Amino acid sequence: MGWVAVGDSYEISLVDGRVAARSTGSRASGRPLKTLPKALRDDPAVDRLRQLSQWLDRHTAECLARVDTWVVSSLPVPTGLLARVWPDPAWQGALRDLVVLGDDPAEPGFLRDVTDTGDLRVVNLDGDTVRLSPVTATLPHPVRVPDLADLREFADELDVTQRVEQLRRDTWVRPANLKDRDTTINDFHGTTVPNRLAARAATLGFRVSGSQVKCRVWEAGRTVEAAMWFDEDYWDPEATLGNLSWSVVDGPTLRLTEVGPVAWSEGIRMATALSGAPTRMREKA
């Protein structure tokens, strides 16, 4: 953004997300000052700029959270919507370089641009920039990404940085030797972790309800929720983890053999993040 005059001696602006000032005198260098002058700290214009900075931070976080939801649930997103939000730097930063699928689910590519009409410009595995014109686009969860290993290798070659975890998101595959009647994972039961687990879970993006930490996934036409039990007393230095299970929201608890690949992966990812320990569950390469 540009610089705004404050008084006769200074201009202010947002630089790297914080309020900065520069002198406007005849000998001024034009560079931002290292610290905000004391005379400006309580100025109404500075306060308004601080509030704008805070709003921009919240907006960026909301964009990242929304795109993360699209990725986790592999939701089809109207390309008209992508065209409307793309000019916004916060949305563009969250979307750029994510793997996107158009009409052909076997042809993934890295999203580089969205035109005003909703056409997508993507870089495919051949290194070519191609133009796609689907009605909707999917930002797939990595367990649903075709040619995942090739895309990860190509992303390294292109020095791709994804603001939303997709290609480098930790994934787990449901074991084939599960018993038909089992409904819980006991790998994490009894694990002790530092207190204030609920606050830490919220920071990691998970939802806390009572004595459970939860994450939701839309998969196969239904919303599935993974839930990790925990026991935590305010005065204790540690919290203790319980079992992990999955259920349909407002529906039944699922047998482990009924849990879909995305819900399984996200549930194990949540439990591993909370426990801070490896699990016997096999991680996908």
N, C-alpha and C positions, 0 to 999 in steps of 0.2 A: 504494500500500500504506500501511498505518498506521505509526505511530511506535512504536519499541521503546525502553523505558527501559534506559539503560546507566549504572550507578552512581546517585549521588544527584542529579546536576546536569544530565544530558543525556538526550536521546532521539535515536535515529538512524532513518533511513529512506532509501529510494531516491528521489531527486528528479532527473528528467530523465536517468535511467540511471546516476547516480553516488551514492555514499554521502554523505549530508548529515546534519548534526547541528543541534539547536536546544537552547537552554537551557530549564531547567524551573524556575528560581528564581522568586521572587515578583514580580520586576520583568521577567521574560522577555517578549519581544514575541510569541513564538510563530512568528516567521519563521526560516527556515533561516539558519545562520551562513554567512558568505562562504567560510570555510575550515574544515576539520576540525580541532578542537582537538588540540594535541599529545598531550594525555593519552589521547586515544581512538585514535590512529593504529595502535597495536599491540594494541588490545583484540580478544579472540577474536570478540566479537559483530560488530565492524566487519569483521574478516577474512571471517567467514561471509557477511556482506552483500555484500562485494566479489565473493566467489565466485558468489553468486546473480546479481549483475549481469552477470558474465562469461557465466554459463550462459544468461541471458536474451538476451544479445547473440548468442550462438551459435545459440540456438533461433530467433530472428528471422531470422538469415541463412539458416538451413536452410529455414524456411518460404518465404522469398522465392525461394530456389533451386528448391524443389520446384514452386512455382506457375509460375515461369519455364519449367520443363520442360513443364508442362501446356500453357502458351501456345505455346511453340515447336513442339511436336508436335501441337497441336490435339487433345489426348487427351480422350475423353469421361470425365468424372469422375462417379461415383455421387453423386447428391444426398444420399443418406444419409450419405456421408462428409463432404460439405460441412456438413451439419447438426451432425455431431459436432465438427468443428474450429472452426466459426464462433464459439462463445463465447470461444475463446482470442484475446486481443488481437493476438498476433503473426500468427496465421492470418487473422484478420479484416482486419488492416491490409494484408496481401498481396493479399487477394481483393477488397476493397471497390472499387467503381467500375470493375472490369474489364468489358469487353464480354463478354456471355455469350449463348449460343444454347441454346434449349431444343428442343422437338420440331419447331419450324418454323425451319429454318436461314435463312429470309429475314426473320426478325423479331428483330434483335439488340436488346439493351438493356443498361443499366449496372446491375451487381449492387449492390443497396443493403442487402439483408437476406436471411437464410436462417432459416426457422422450424425449430422442433424436429422437425417431421415431414419436413423436406427441401424444402418449398415455397420458391420463390425470389421475392423481390420485386425487380423491375427497373423502371427508368425507360426507356421506349421513345422513339423519335424524335418521337413526338407530344407528349412531355412528360408522359405519363400513367404513374403507378405501377401496374403490373399484377402479378398473381400467377401464376406458372407452376408446374406440378407434373410436370415430366418425371422419368423414372427416372434419366437421366444429363444432365449439362450440359457444354457445350463452351466452353472459353475459347480462341477461335480466334486463330491467328497473323494479323497484320494483312493478309497477302496473301490470306487466306481470309475476311476480314471483309466482309460485304455492306454497301454504302453507307458505305464507309470515309471518304470526304471529308465526308459529312453528319455522321457520328459525331464526327469530329475538330472540326468547327465547333460542334456541339452541346456537346461536352465543354468547349470554351472558354467557351461561354455559361454552363454550369453550374459553371465553375471546378473541373473534375474534376482530381484529382491521383491518378495511378496509381503505386503503389510498384513494380510490375513493369512494365517497358516493354512496351506493347502498341500503343496507338494511335499513339504517337510513336516507335515503333521504326523505325529506318531500314530501308527495304526496297529491293530491286533486282529488276528484271525481266530474265529471260534474253533476250538479243538474238535476233532471228529469223534473223540472217544467219550463224549458226555453221556451221562445216563438219562434216559427218557423222562424220568420223573423229577429230576433235580430242578430246583427253582432258584438256588442261591449259589454264589461263589464265596468260598470260605478262605481264599488265599490271604486276604487282608485282615481277617478276624483276629482281634487281640493286638494288632499293631498299635504301638503308642507313638504319638506325635506331639509336638509342642502345643500348648493351650491356645485358645482363640482360633480354633479350627474354623468356626463359622465365618469369622471375619476373613480368614485367609481364603476360604472357599469362594466367598463373594468376590474377592480380588481376582481370583482365577476365572471368574465368569460363570460360576455355578450358582444354583439357587439353593437356599437353605430353608427348610420347612420343619420346624420342631427339631427332632433329633436325626434328621436325614439331610444329606447333601444330594441334590438331584440335577440331572441334565436331561433335556428333551430333544428328541429327534423325530422328524416327520419321515416315515419310511413305509412303503407299500400301502399308502392310503390311510395310514393311521398315525397318531402321535404316541410314541413309545417313550417311557421315562425310566432312566436308570437311577437307582436310589442306593446310597451308601449310608448305613446306620453308623452313628457315633455316640459315644458317651463322654460328656464333658461337664465338669463342675467348675464354677467360676473360681473357686479357691485352689483348685488343683493345678499343678504346673504342666500336666499332660492331659491329652484327650486319648480315648481308646476307640479304634475303628471296629466296626462290626461287619456284617455280611453285605454283599452286593447283590441286588436283584433288579429285575426289569418287569414293568407292567404296562399295559395299555392305559392311557389316561382315561379316567372314569370307566375303567374296564378291569379285566382280570389280570392277575399275576401271570407272567409268561413262564413256561418251562424254558430252560436254557436252550434246548434244541429248537425253540420257536423264535428266538431272538434273531433279528435280521443282522446282516454284516455291518451296517453303519451303526446301529444302536449298540451292538456288541463292542465294536471298536471304541466308540465314544464313552461307553460305560467303563471299560477297562482303563482308558486314558484318564478319565476322571479319578478313578480309584488310585491309580499309580501316582498321579499328581498330588493327591491328598496324602498318600502314605510316604511319598519320597523314597520308595523302595522298589526294586525290581519285582516282577511277578513271574510265576511259572507259566503264565499264559504266553503262548508263542507270538512274538511280534512279527508283523509282516515285513518282508524285506523291502 
